[in-house]
Amino acid sequence: MRAGEIVIAALLILLGGFIYFQSSQQAKLQAELLALQQQLAANPAQPAAPGHEPDPEALATLIQDLARIDTGIKNLEDKLAEGVAQPLGDTVTPEDAAMILSKATNMSVRKRAAEIFRFIGGEKAEQRLLEMAEQDHTHPVRQAAFYALKELNSKARIPLALKILAAGEMEEQSAAILALENETSPEITTALLKLLPTIQKGHRSEDTLKKYAYEILGHSSAPSLCQELYDAYQNETELRYREEALLALVKCASVKELPLVRRILLDLGPYQLQKSNTMRLYVTLIQELQSYQDLRVTADLLPLLNSQNIQIDRAIFEALAPLADPLAAQTLCEYELTTTDRRTQEYYENCLQSNPALVLNEDTNKYEVISEEKLKELLRKRDEIIQESLQAIENNEVTTE
């Protein structure tokens, strides 16, 4: 027999042995699974007798082993979500399995149970998730339970989260606050404003709590909230949290609070261009000013051009273009665009094309300010528009989301 044939024969023997081992191991696991199914199916309405309860860890291990042996069981959560294969057989539902897993001593197993409940849904799943969110002694499980409740759009999660925010430990609060994401109500706003001053500086949950608190408040429209957030901004000592407070403020501000937002923008002016970590905040403030579509912001934006920061200049051009404010005409003409960034060039060109006080000189192929007489007329109309806008604001006729 040739050497090559000997090698092939040896490989075939090894392969046959592996297949036999795999098949026997699978048969053993299937037998264990059958015994578990029979145990659960014997009297599902009654709790198992003491000493005969299904072992959650054993069930979890069994599912994992089956996933390795049986290629048809690749991911339990995916299969539950699809509502097809039942890896625990016909007599044991996914809900039964999740209930068992949720009572395991192993934290990872309980966390997995919360994830399974998220796919299953239903009244029993929601009730068990509420229990886990409130009573589990580990942060990852509470967090997974609250996330599952949010995904299931459980209304009961909100009063539970508010209860924990009012009286829980910081780690418990950091799990509960996730359940309030994208939710707004007077109760939530009040709870978060009360929470912010109590957050312990340097605690490992500080970042999560402040980040989500400011983000949620940014979607609120409660009266006097802007002033509350401005006070929070002044009280924060770390730059990243001052930024979060300001971002929340400008997002929830109505047109009436525009003077406050403009004041913040001017306050940031002296130092922001020297600090790269404030650039995101500055650009966001400019974008929020744009959303007001108010001619009054032009005077705030023009002095910021030539900032030596391409992102800031681009944001200013993007904000100025839809305003088509004749007040910006001279500044735009005098601006020297040196960047090769395509988007910035496009925004600048849009500013020039949309401005009613500029005309294209066909000889020089450059924009020029129209005659002084026509410019004065445009500026007079501009003042009228601003006065009408202010009157509408005073009469509560203008609001922004």
BADOLUM-605353 format. One record per residue (C-alpha): residue in three letters; x, y, z. Coordinates in nm, 3 decimals, decimal comma, padded with zeros to 5 digits. Each point is the difference from the previous one (the first is absolute). Layout:
N
ala  X  Y  Z
...
END
This chain:
401
met  00,000  00,000  00,000
arg  00,135  00,338  -00,095
ala  00,070  00,271  00,253
gly  -00,278  00,220  -00,140
glu  -00,253  -00,280  00,027
ile  00,106  -00,067  00,361
val  -00,056  00,367  00,089
ile  -00,345  00,000  -00,164
ala  -00,097  -00,321  00,178
ala  00,111  00,148  00,333
leu  -00,203  00,315  -00,061
leu  -00,307  -00,207  -00,084
ile  00,039  -00,199  00,322
leu  00,033  00,323  00,201
leu  -00,301  00,150  -00,175
gly  -00,208  -00,310  00,066
gly  00,099  00,009  00,366
phe  -00,092  00,370  00,026
ile  -00,339  -00,061  -00,164
tyr  -00,066  -00,289  00,237
phe  00,104  00,211  00,300
gln  -00,213  00,292  -00,114
ser  -00,298  -00,222  -00,065
ser  00,027  -00,176  00,337
gln  00,042  00,331  00,182
gln  -00,302  00,141  -00,180
ala  -00,204  -00,309  00,092
lys  00,100  00,045  00,364
leu  -00,101  00,365  -00,002
gln  -00,327  -00,078  -00,174
ala  -00,074  -00,259  00,271
glu  00,064  00,261  00,270
leu  -00,224  00,243  -00,182
leu  -00,278  -00,259  -00,027
ala  00,021  -00,068  00,374
leu  -00,027  00,374  00,068
gln  -00,298  00,030  -00,233
gln  -00,179  -00,285  00,175
gln  00,073  00,155  00,338
leu  -00,148  00,334  -00,105
ala  -00,293  -00,150  -00,187
ala  -00,107  -00,231  00,284
asn  -00,206  00,268  00,173
pro  00,065  00,347  -00,145
ala  -00,271  00,161  00,212
gln  00,167  -00,106  00,328
pro  00,346  00,095  00,124
ala  00,249  -00,285  00,005
ala  00,041  -00,189  00,323
pro  00,286  00,116  00,227
gly  00,327  -00,142  -00,124
his  -00,139  -00,063  -00,349
glu  -00,006  00,354  -00,142
pro  00,164  00,041  -00,342
asp  00,355  00,127  00,039
pro  00,030  00,335  -00,187
glu  00,377  -00,029  -00,041
ala  -00,035  -00,354  -00,132
leu  -00,260  00,116  -00,250
ala  00,220  00,286  -00,114
thr  00,298  -00,230  -00,041
leu  -00,215  -00,254  -00,181
ile  -00,118  00,262  -00,251
gln  00,357  00,118  -00,056
asp  00,126  -00,357  -00,047
leu  -00,278  -00,075  -00,246
ala  00,089  00,315  -00,192
arg  00,356  -00,129  -00,038
ile  -00,106  -00,355  -00,096
asp  -00,314  00,068  -00,202
thr  00,072  00,245  -00,280
gly  -00,375  00,064  -00,023
ile  00,012  00,178  00,337
lys  00,233  00,287  -00,072
asn  -00,152  00,273  00,208
leu  -00,284  -00,041  00,245
glu  -00,104  00,367  -00,004
asp  -00,016  00,014  -00,379
lys  -00,215  -00,311  -00,018
leu  -00,236  00,129  00,267
ala  -00,028  00,329  -00,189
glu  -00,080  -00,185  -00,321
gly  -00,261  -00,205  00,182
val  00,111  -00,316  -00,171
ala  00,220  -00,270  00,150
gln  -00,068  -00,102  00,360
pro  00,334  -00,116  00,134
leu  -00,176  -00,134  00,311
gly  -00,244  -00,218  -00,190
asp  -00,376  00,009  -00,044
thr  -00,088  -00,037  00,368
val  00,211  00,286  00,137
thr  -00,067  00,351  -00,132
pro  00,267  00,270  -00,029
glu  -00,186  00,184  00,278
asp  00,046  -00,304  00,229
ala  00,370  -00,003  -00,076
ala  00,040  00,374  00,061
met  -00,186  -00,022  00,331
ile  00,240  -00,271  00,117
leu  00,307  00,189  -00,122
ser  -00,116  00,322  00,168
lys  00,031  -00,167  00,342
ala  00,354  -00,124  -00,049
thr  00,275  00,087  00,247
asn  00,233  00,080  -00,290
met  -00,030  00,368  -00,098
ser  00,076  -00,063  -00,368
val  -00,281  -00,256  -00,020
arg  -00,251  00,242  00,155
lys  00,113  00,273  -00,237
arg  -00,055  -00,237  -00,291
ala  -00,349  -00,074  00,130
ala  -00,084  00,373  -00,012
glu  00,117  00,009  -00,361
ile  -00,220  -00,299  -00,084
phe  -00,303  00,163  00,165
arg  00,058  00,299  -00,231
phe  -00,067  -00,224  -00,300
ile  -00,284  -00,197  00,159
gly  -00,210  00,291  00,133
gly  -00,337  -00,052  00,166
glu  -00,144  00,072  00,342
lys  00,199  -00,265  00,189
ala  00,327  00,107  -00,158
glu  -00,068  00,366  00,085
gln  -00,087  -00,082  00,361
arg  00,317  -00,205  00,048
leu  00,210  00,276  -00,158
leu  -00,147  00,256  00,240
glu  00,096  -00,226  00,290
met  00,353  -00,040  -00,135
ala  00,038  00,374  -00,062
glu  -00,098  00,081  00,357
gln  00,131  -00,294  00,201
asp  00,308  -00,145  -00,168
his  00,315  00,076  00,196
thr  00,227  00,046  -00,304
his  00,024  00,303  -00,227
pro  00,034  -00,186  -00,336
val  -00,320  -00,199  00,061
arg  -00,201  00,306  00,109
gln  00,131  00,187  -00,301
ala  -00,094  -00,284  -00,238
ala  -00,346  -00,022  00,160
phe  -00,067  00,373  -00,038
tyr  00,125  -00,007  -00,358
ala  -00,231  -00,292  -00,077
leu  -00,295  00,186  00,157
lys  00,080  00,306  -00,210
glu  00,016  -00,209  -00,317
leu  -00,334  -00,159  00,090
asn  -00,141  00,352  00,058
ser  -00,115  -00,095  00,347
lys  -00,188  00,289  00,159
ala  00,065  -00,144  00,346
arg  00,375  00,060  -00,035
ile  -00,038  00,379  00,033
pro  -00,146  00,020  00,354
leu  00,249  -00,268  00,109
ala  00,291  00,197  -00,147
leu  -00,122  00,323  00,164
lys  -00,029  -00,180  00,335
ile  00,361  -00,119  -00,024
leu  00,127  00,341  -00,114
ala  -00,161  00,156  00,306
ala  00,129  -00,242  00,263
gly  00,242  -00,253  -00,150
glu  00,378  -00,029  00,013
met  00,194  00,162  -00,284
glu  00,076  -00,332  -00,169
glu  -00,369  -00,092  00,012
gln  -00,087  00,344  -00,136
ser  00,239  -00,041  -00,293
ala  -00,189  -00,313  -00,107
ala  -00,342  00,160  00,051
ile  00,074  00,316  -00,197
leu  00,048  -00,205  -00,319
ala  -00,372  -00,081  00,012
leu  -00,088  00,369  -00,039
glu  00,187  00,059  -00,325
asn  -00,215  00,185  -00,257
glu  -00,275  00,050  00,261
thr  -00,128  00,339  00,110
ser  -00,247  00,103  00,269
pro  -00,015  00,257  00,280
glu  00,068  -00,278  00,252
ile  00,314  -00,113  -00,184
thr  00,128  00,357  -00,035
thr  -00,053  00,068  00,372
ala  00,169  -00,327  00,100
leu  00,307  00,065  -00,215
leu  00,042  00,359  00,119
lys  -00,011  -00,127  00,358
leu  00,244  -00,279  -00,083
leu  00,276  00,212  -00,157
pro  00,119  00,181  00,318
thr  00,011  -00,329  00,194
ile  00,231  -00,186  -00,241
gln  00,322  -00,076  00,183
lys  00,308  00,137  -00,176
gly  00,245  -00,272  -00,102
his  -00,244  -00,286  00,046
arg  00,022  -00,260  -00,276
ser  -00,366  00,062  -00,088
glu  00,042  00,379  -00,022
asp  00,066  00,003  -00,375
thr  -00,301  -00,216  -00,092
leu  -00,238  00,193  00,225
lys  00,101  00,346  -00,119
lys  00,021  -00,096  -00,365
tyr  -00,350  -00,149  -00,009
ala  -00,152  00,262  00,231
tyr  00,111  00,287  -00,224
glu  -00,089  -00,188  -00,317
ile  -00,355  -00,072  00,122
leu  -00,048  00,356  00,127
gly  00,102  00,127  -00,344
his  -00,323  -00,145  -00,141
ser  -00,221  00,163  00,261
ser  -00,201  00,319  -00,039
ala  -00,072  00,074  00,364
pro  -00,038  00,368  00,102
ser  00,315  00,160  00,147
leu  00,206  -00,308  -00,088
cys  00,250  00,208  -00,198
gln  00,084  00,208  00,305
glu  00,033  -00,318  00,210
leu  00,243  -00,144  -00,255
tyr  00,192  00,326  -00,018
asp  00,042  -00,014  00,378
ala  00,115  -00,361  -00,031
tyr  00,249  00,106  -00,269
gln  00,147  00,262  00,232
asn  00,017  -00,244  00,293
glu  00,179  -00,276  -00,193
thr  00,375  00,005  00,053
glu  00,103  -00,246  -00,272
leu  -00,001  00,117  -00,360
arg  -00,166  -00,315  -00,138
tyr  -00,301  00,043  00,231
arg  -00,020  00,373  -00,067
glu  -00,025  -00,094  -00,367
glu  -00,277  -00,253  00,065
ala  -00,198  00,259  00,196
leu  00,034  00,258  -00,280
leu  -00,092  -00,247  -00,272
ala  -00,315  -00,091  00,194
leu  -00,080  00,369  00,044
val  00,023  00,093  -00,367
lys  -00,196  -00,307  -00,107
cys  -00,296  00,072  00,227
ala  00,005  00,377  -00,041
ser  -00,283  00,172  -00,183
val  00,032  00,320  -00,201
lys  -00,068  00,193  00,319
glu  00,325  -00,130  00,147
leu  00,202  00,099  -00,306
pro  00,165  00,298  00,179
leu  00,126  -00,241  00,268
val  00,144  -00,237  -00,263
arg  00,163  00,292  -00,182
arg  00,153  00,118  00,327
ile  00,150  -00,344  00,060
leu  00,150  -00,001  -00,349
leu  00,165  00,336  00,066
asp  00,119  -00,111  00,345
leu  00,180  -00,295  -00,157
gly  00,170  00,219  -00,260
pro  00,316  00,107  00,185
tyr  00,128  -00,353  00,071
gln  -00,177  -00,251  -00,222
leu  00,227  00,031  -00,305
gln  00,303  -00,087  00,211
lys  -00,154  -00,322  00,133
ser  -00,070  -00,278  -00,247
asn  -00,217  -00,187  00,250
thr  -00,256  00,283  -00,007
met  -00,030  00,002  -00,379
arg  -00,282  -00,258  -00,001
leu  -00,200  00,217  00,238
tyr  00,063  00,312  -00,204
val  -00,107  -00,160  -00,327
thr  -00,311  -00,139  00,166
leu  -00,091  00,343  00,136
ile  00,033  00,148  -00,349
gln  -00,219  -00,277  -00,144
glu  -00,262  00,063  00,265
leu  00,004  00,373  -00,078
gln  -00,066  -00,090  -00,363
ser  -00,309  -00,197  00,100
tyr  -00,165  00,320  00,129
gln  00,008  00,154  -00,349
asp  00,028  00,339  00,171
leu  00,182  00,291  -00,167
arg  00,124  00,118  00,338
val  00,262  -00,276  00,012
thr  00,186  00,137  -00,303
ala  00,168  00,265  00,211
asp  00,125  -00,274  00,235
leu  00,133  -00,225  -00,277
leu  00,185  00,252  -00,216
pro  00,277  00,083  00,255
leu  00,080  -00,373  00,027
leu  00,109  -00,040  -00,362
asn  00,372  -00,042  -00,074
ser  00,021  -00,210  00,314
gln  00,278  -00,215  -00,151
asn  -00,226  -00,296  00,067
ile  -00,158  -00,149  -00,310
gln  -00,285  -00,170  00,187
ile  -00,107  00,322  00,170
asp  00,014  00,202  -00,322
arg  -00,195  -00,272  -00,182
ala  -00,269  00,003  00,270
ile  -00,025  00,381  -00,028
phe  -00,042  -00,013  -00,380
glu  -00,263  -00,271  00,039
ala  -00,188  00,216  00,250
leu  00,027  00,322  -00,203
ala  -00,108  -00,138  -00,338
pro  -00,372  -00,059  00,077
leu  -00,025  00,334  00,186
ala  00,094  00,191  -00,319
asp  00,073  00,298  00,222
pro  00,118  00,315  -00,185
leu  00,188  00,097  00,316
ala  00,250  -00,278  -00,079
ala  00,064  00,112  -00,359
gln  00,310  00,213  00,057
thr  00,164  -00,251  00,235
leu  -00,058  -00,286  -00,242
cys  00,152  00,197  -00,286
glu  00,309  00,083  00,203
tyr  00,045  -00,354  00,128
glu  00,297  -00,177  -00,160
leu  -00,080  -00,367  -00,046
thr  00,334  -00,181  00,005
thr  -00,116  -00,352  00,086
thr  -00,020  -00,279  -00,257
asp  -00,271  -00,178  00,199
arg  -00,282  -00,064  -00,248
arg  -00,291  00,025  00,246
thr  00,125  00,328  00,143
gln  00,038  00,140  -00,351
glu  -00,357  -00,105  -00,084
tyr  -00,144  00,160  00,315
tyr  00,189  00,322  -00,070
glu  -00,123  00,005  -00,361
asn  -00,357  -00,052  00,122
cys  00,039  00,297  00,232
leu  00,106  00,220  -00,288
gln  -00,270  -00,122  -00,239
ser  -00,287  00,032  00,248
asn  00,087  00,345  00,134
pro  -00,228  00,264  -00,156
ala  00,257  00,273  00,053
leu  00,260  -00,165  -00,222
val  00,030  -00,011  -00,378
leu  00,244  -00,191  -00,218
asn  00,234  00,220  -00,204
glu  00,028  -00,185  -00,331
asp  00,326  00,173  -00,088
thr  00,183  -00,101  00,319
asn  -00,214  -00,305  00,077
lys  -00,021  00,121  00,360
tyr  -00,291  00,105  00,219
glu  -00,042  00,365  00,089
val  -00,230  00,194  00,231
ile  -00,286  00,173  -00,182
ser  -00,035  00,377  -00,003
glu  -00,005  00,182  00,333
glu  -00,356  00,122  -00,058
lys  -00,134  -00,353  -00,066
leu  00,194  -00,138  00,297
lys  -00,155  00,258  00,233
glu  -00,346  -00,102  -00,121
leu  00,075  -00,367  00,066
leu  00,130  00,080  00,347
arg  -00,314  00,204  00,075
lys  -00,217  -00,297  -00,096
arg  00,223  -00,220  00,213
asp  -00,071  00,217  00,306
glu  -00,374  -00,026  -00,070
ile  00,020  -00,380  -00,014
ile  00,185  -00,011  00,333
gln  -00,254  00,229  00,167
glu  -00,290  -00,210  -00,130
ser  00,175  -00,312  00,128
leu  00,056  00,152  00,345
gln  -00,364  00,106  00,017
ala  -00,113  -00,352  -00,091
ile  00,224  -00,142  00,271
glu  -00,140  00,247  00,252
asn  -00,351  -00,108  -00,095
asn  00,094  -00,369  00,037
glu  -00,066  -00,060  -00,369
val  00,340  -00,156  -00,070
thr  00,135  -00,316  00,159
thr  00,267  -00,251  -00,084
glu  00,031  -00,363  00,094
END
